[in-house]
Amino acid sequence: MTGPARTTAPPGGRIGSPAGVVGVLVAAALLAVSHIYVTIPLVSAVADGYATAVTAAAWIGSGFGFAFAVGNLVFPTISDYVDPRHVMAAGLGAVAVAGVVAGLAPNLPVLVGARVVQGFVAPAVPPVALAYLPRVLPERFRGTALAVLSSCFLLSGILGQAWSLSIGSAFGWRWAFWGLVPLLLAVAALIPMLPAAPRPTAPGSLPAVFGTLARMVRRPRMLAAYTAAFTFLLAFVGMYVALQASGTELGADDPVTSLLLRLPGLPGIVVGLFGGVFIRRWGPHWTGAGAFLTAAAGLGIEAAGGPLWVTLAGSAVFVAGLAVAVPAAVTLVGLASGPARGAGMAGYAFLVGAGASLGPLLAGALAGGGFALTCGVLAAILLVPAFAFAVSRPARA
């Protein structure tokens, strides 16, 4: 995982064009990562269906998140030994099987168990795809392709919730799982048609990954990037969980209005595609610091209350800030990791998943104080990575 890659060109697959490769990987990443968010609008319906407390039902999201964090350490390592195309295809297939079980779950423990399985196997796609993509694309396409693929982490948050709000309200929450199964299997069938990637010459074991991470985490740049990784989805998921819980307070008490509340995030995600331009102009440290300050300001606008359009505007600013912060953090991981980029990305992905798992729990703990309090606390949390990015900047950078 941490060794250099061979430089020989990989054999071609039936899907060999850069656009085709990126398209398949984007579809795979969206389907895998959307499972983090697909249950956010479903928690109340699941609680009602099983006659249990909402706090207990929330584990369909948090259980997934904790398992997702662990899987992010395991599958990038496996992909050093096994063809990454097979890892990604098998991961999507396993998510599909667990989705069938989730839809059939007779009780909450079975549903949580199925979600934990989904969370563990879903990372067979995103971090593996991020490592695979640069190995098979010409250098001139890599920057843009990685920016597009990285945007899937936030875009899937909007699409995953939109899927649940539309399918769940029309056919019931179980169909939110079942309806994704054919899509997962279809994309899994396309992945083996992608080009084969050159293998690392010295793949690392999982213990080696932990040893490498222990050394790298002492570097200021890596600490800043890892602080960012933990807060990305903590804030993103936490805000949308609070938004869902406060729908009536905000005037969104039906699925259509709830869906409209999420749409302002889409323009913000598009801004993230220009993150590479900002990084080249101002460097990853100042870009990341400014992006997190922007995201915190967006949450501050949401916390201020007022007309609904103000909340929507704050949401757009918040998502735009996070969308630019993501490539800045990934760039710092690369700078701090050096030749151990794989290990660095594994730790990064682990912390992204850990933040996603704690987002619903934090939002639930703050729910009694209302939507404004949750946004205010999350805004304060985002000031930490903003400060870390600023102070980790080398004197000559």
C-alpha positions in Angstrom: 0.0 0.0 0.0 2.8 2.4 0.8 5.3 1.3 -1.9 5.9 2.9 -5.3 3.8 1.8 -8.2 5.2 0.3 -11.4 5.3 2.6 -14.3 4.3 0.2 -17.0 1.0 1.0 -18.7 -1.9 -1.1 -17.6 -3.8 -3.3 -20.0 -6.8 -1.7 -21.5 -10.4 -2.7 -20.6 -13.6 -2.6 -22.5 -14.2 0.8 -20.9 -11.0 2.6 -21.7 -11.7 6.3 -22.3 -11.1 8.7 -19.4 -14.7 9.9 -19.5 -15.9 6.3 -19.3 -13.6 5.4 -16.4 -14.5 8.5 -14.4 -18.2 8.0 -15.2 -18.3 4.4 -13.8 -16.2 5.3 -10.7 -18.5 8.3 -10.0 -21.6 6.1 -10.2 -19.9 3.6 -7.9 -18.8 6.2 -5.4 -22.2 7.9 -5.4 -24.0 4.6 -4.7 -21.6 3.6 -2.0 -21.3 6.9 -0.1 -25.1 7.7 -0.4 -25.7 4.9 2.0 -24.3 7.1 4.7 -27.1 9.6 4.2 -30.0 7.4 2.9 -31.3 6.8 6.4 -31.3 10.4 7.6 -34.9 11.0 6.5 -36.0 7.5 7.5 -35.2 7.4 11.2 -38.7 8.5 12.3 -40.4 6.1 10.0 -38.2 3.2 11.2 -38.9 4.2 14.8 -42.6 4.2 14.2 -42.5 0.9 12.3 -40.7 -0.9 15.1 -42.4 1.0 17.9 -39.1 2.1 19.3 -37.5 5.4 20.3 -36.0 7.7 17.7 -32.7 7.6 19.6 -32.5 3.8 19.2 -33.5 4.0 15.5 -30.7 6.6 14.9 -28.2 3.7 15.1 -29.1 2.7 11.6 -27.0 5.7 10.7 -24.4 5.7 13.4 -23.8 1.9 13.2 -23.1 2.3 9.5 -20.7 5.2 10.2 -18.6 3.4 12.7 -18.3 0.3 10.5 -17.6 2.6 7.5 -14.6 4.1 9.4 -13.1 0.6 10.1 -13.7 -0.5 6.5 -11.7 2.5 5.3 -8.6 1.0 6.9 -9.2 -2.5 5.6 -10.1 -2.3 2.0 -7.4 0.1 0.7 -4.9 -2.5 2.1 -6.7 -5.4 0.5 -6.6 -3.6 -2.9 -2.8 -3.7 -2.7 -3.0 -7.5 -2.9 -6.2 -8.0 -5.0 -7.2 -6.3 -8.2 -8.9 -3.1 -7.1 -11.6 -3.6 -9.7 -12.5 -6.9 -8.0 -12.5 -5.2 -4.6 -14.8 -2.4 -5.8 -17.2 -4.8 -7.6 -17.4 -7.2 -4.7 -18.0 -4.3 -2.3 -20.9 -3.0 -4.3 -22.4 -6.5 -4.6 -22.1 -6.9 -0.8 -23.8 -3.6 -0.2 -26.6 -4.8 -2.5 -27.1 -8.1 -0.6 -27.1 -6.3 2.8 -29.6 -3.8 1.3 -32.0 -6.7 0.6 -31.6 -7.9 4.2 -32.1 -4.4 5.5 -35.4 -4.1 3.6 -36.6 -7.4 4.9 -35.5 -6.8 8.5 -38.2 -8.0 11.0 -36.8 -5.9 13.8 -34.4 -3.1 14.6 -31.4 -5.2 15.7 -31.5 -7.0 12.3 -31.8 -3.7 10.4 -28.9 -2.2 12.4 -26.8 -5.4 11.8 -27.5 -5.1 8.0 -26.5 -1.4 8.1 -23.3 -2.3 9.9 -22.4 -4.8 7.2 -23.2 -2.2 4.6 -21.0 0.3 6.4 -18.1 -2.1 6.6 -18.1 -3.1 2.9 -19.0 0.3 1.4 -15.4 1.6 1.7 -14.4 -1.0 -0.8 -15.3 1.8 -3.3 -14.4 5.4 -2.4 -10.8 5.1 -1.0 -10.0 2.3 -3.5 -11.3 4.4 -6.4 -9.2 7.4 -5.3 -6.1 5.3 -5.3 -7.0 3.5 -8.5 -7.9 6.5 -10.7 -4.4 8.1 -10.9 -2.9 4.7 -11.9 -5.1 4.3 -15.0 -5.6 7.9 -16.3 -3.1 10.0 -18.3 -1.6 12.7 -16.1 -3.4 15.6 -17.9 -6.8 14.2 -16.8 -5.9 13.3 -13.2 -6.5 16.6 -11.4 -9.9 17.2 -12.9 -10.9 13.5 -12.5 -9.9 13.4 -8.8 -11.8 16.7 -8.1 -15.0 15.2 -9.7 -14.6 12.0 -7.8 -14.0 13.8 -4.5 -17.2 15.8 -5.0 -19.1 12.6 -4.7 -18.7 12.6 -0.9 -20.9 15.7 -0.6 -23.1 15.2 -3.7 -24.1 11.8 -2.4 -25.4 13.5 0.7 -27.9 15.4 -1.3 -28.8 12.6 -3.6 -29.0 10.0 -0.9 -31.5 12.1 1.1 -33.4 13.0 -2.0 -33.8 9.3 -2.9 -35.1 8.4 0.6 -37.5 11.4 0.7 -39.0 10.5 -2.7 -39.0 6.7 -2.6 -39.6 6.4 1.1 -42.6 8.7 1.1 -44.1 7.0 -2.0 -43.5 3.3 -1.2 -42.3 3.0 2.4 -38.9 3.1 4.0 -38.0 -0.5 3.0 -38.0 0.4 -0.7 -35.4 3.0 -0.1 -33.0 0.0 0.4 -34.5 -2.3 -2.2 -34.7 0.3 -4.9 -30.9 0.8 -4.8 -30.1 -2.9 -5.3 -30.5 -3.1 -9.1 -28.4 0.1 -9.5 -25.6 -1.4 -7.3 -25.5 -4.6 -9.2 -25.5 -2.9 -12.6 -22.5 -0.7 -11.7 -20.7 -3.7 -10.1 -21.0 -5.5 -13.4 -19.4 -2.5 -15.2 -16.4 -2.1 -12.9 -14.5 -5.2 -14.2 -14.6 -3.7 -17.7 -12.3 -0.8 -16.6 -8.6 -0.9 -17.3 -6.4 -3.0 -15.1 -4.1 -0.9 -12.8 -0.4 -1.5 -12.1 0.2 -3.0 -8.7 2.4 -1.5 -6.0 5.8 -3.2 -5.9 5.8 -3.3 -2.0 2.3 -3.5 -0.7 1.9 -3.0 3.0 0.1 -5.0 5.7 -2.6 -3.6 8.0 -0.1 -3.4 10.9 2.3 -1.6 8.7 -0.4 0.9 7.9 -0.9 1.6 11.6 2.8 2.0 12.1 3.2 4.4 9.2 0.2 6.4 10.5 1.7 6.7 14.0 4.8 8.3 12.5 2.9 10.6 10.1 0.3 11.9 12.5 3.0 13.9 14.4 3.5 16.1 11.3 1.7 19.4 11.6 0.3 19.2 8.0 -1.1 15.7 8.6 -2.6 16.8 11.9 -4.4 19.6 10.1 -5.6 17.3 7.3 -6.8 14.7 9.8 -8.6 17.3 11.9 -10.4 18.4 8.8 -11.2 14.8 7.9 -12.9 14.2 11.2 -15.0 17.4 11.0 -16.2 17.2 7.3 -19.0 14.7 7.7 -19.5 15.4 11.4 -20.7 18.8 10.4 -22.3 17.8 7.1 -24.3 14.9 8.5 -25.0 16.6 11.8 -26.5 19.6 10.0 -28.8 17.6 7.8 -29.9 15.4 10.7 -30.8 18.5 12.6 -32.5 19.9 9.5 -34.6 16.7 9.2 -35.5 16.8 12.9 -36.5 20.5 12.7 -38.6 20.3 9.6 -41.7 21.6 11.2 -39.9 24.4 13.0 -38.5 25.5 9.6 -41.8 25.1 7.7 -40.9 21.8 6.0 -43.4 19.3 7.2 -43.9 17.3 4.0 -41.5 15.3 1.7 -41.5 17.8 -1.1 -40.6 20.8 1.1 -38.0 18.7 2.9 -36.4 17.9 -0.4 -36.4 21.6 -1.5 -34.5 22.4 1.7 -31.6 20.3 0.5 -31.3 21.6 -3.0 -29.3 24.7 -2.1 -26.4 22.4 -1.4 -26.0 21.5 -5.0 -24.5 24.8 -6.2 -22.2 24.7 -3.3 -20.9 21.3 -4.4 -20.2 22.7 -7.9 -18.0 25.3 -6.3 -15.9 22.5 -5.0 -14.9 21.5 -8.5 -12.9 24.8 -8.6 -11.0 23.8 -5.5 -7.9 22.9 -7.5 -7.8 26.4 -9.0 -8.0 28.0 -5.5 -5.2 25.6 -4.2 -2.9 26.5 -7.1 -3.5 30.2 -6.5 -3.3 30.4 -2.7 -2.0 27.0 -1.6 -3.8 24.3 0.4 -3.3 25.9 3.8 -4.9 29.2 3.1 -7.5 27.6 0.8 -8.4 25.1 3.5 -8.5 27.7 6.3 -10.7 30.1 4.2 -13.0 27.2 3.2 -13.6 26.1 6.7 -14.3 29.7 7.8 -16.7 30.0 4.9 -18.5 26.8 6.0 -18.7 28.0 9.6 -20.1 31.3 8.4 -22.8 29.4 6.5 -23.8 27.6 9.6 -23.8 30.9 11.5 -26.3 32.3 9.0 -28.5 29.2 9.4 -28.3 29.6 13.2 -29.3 33.2 13.0 -32.8 32.2 11.9 -35.2 34.5 10.1 -37.0 33.9 6.8 -36.6 30.5 5.2 -34.6 31.9 2.4 -31.9 33.0 4.9 -31.6 29.4 6.1 -31.3 28.2 2.5 -28.7 30.7 1.7 -26.7 29.7 4.8 -26.9 26.1 3.7 -25.5 26.9 0.3 -22.6 28.8 1.8 -21.9 26.0 4.3 -21.8 23.3 1.6 -19.7 25.4 -0.7 -17.1 25.9 2.1 -16.9 22.2 2.8 -16.7 21.4 -0.9 -13.6 23.5 -1.3 -12.1 22.2 2.0 -12.2 18.6 0.8 -9.6 18.9 -2.0 -7.4 21.1 0.2 -7.3 18.4 2.9 -6.6 15.7 0.3 -3.7 17.8 -1.0 -2.3 18.2 2.5 -2.5 14.4 3.0 -0.5 13.9 -0.2 2.1 16.5 0.9 2.5 15.1 4.4 2.4 11.4 3.4 5.2 11.4 0.8 5.7 7.9 -0.6 3.3 6.5 2.1 0.3 8.2 0.4 -1.8 5.0 0.7 -1.4 4.8 4.5 -2.1 8.5 4.7 -5.3 8.2 2.7 -6.4 5.2 4.8 -6.2 7.3 8.0 -7.9 10.2 6.3 -10.8 8.0 5.1 -11.1 6.4 8.6 -11.5 9.7 10.2 -14.1 10.8 7.6 -16.1 7.8 8.5 -15.7 8.4 12.2 -17.0 11.9 11.8 -20.0 10.6 9.9 -20.8 8.2 12.6 -20.8 10.8 15.3 -22.7 13.4 13.4 -26.2 11.9 14.1 -25.3 11.3 17.8 -24.2 14.9 18.2 -27.2 16.2 16.5 -29.4 14.0 18.6 -27.8 15.2 21.8 -28.3 18.9 20.8 -31.8 18.4 19.5 -33.5 19.8 22.6 -31.9 23.2 22.0 -33.3 23.5 18.5 -31.8 23.8 15.0 -30.0 27.1 15.8 -28.0 25.6 18.7 -26.9 22.6 16.6 -25.7 24.9 13.8 -23.9 27.1 16.3 -22.1 24.2 17.9 -21.1 22.8 14.5 -19.9 26.2 13.3 -17.6 26.4 16.4 -16.2 22.9 15.6 -15.3 24.0 12.1 -13.2 26.8 13.5 -10.7 24.1 14.8 -9.6 22.8 11.4 -9.6 26.4 10.1 -7.0 27.3 12.7 -5.1 24.1 12.2 -4.8 24.8 8.5 -3.5 28.3 9.1 -0.9 27.4 11.8 0.4 24.3 9.9 1.6 26.4 7.0 5.4 26.2 6.6 7.2 29.5 6.7 8.2 29.2 3.1 4.8 28.0 1.8 
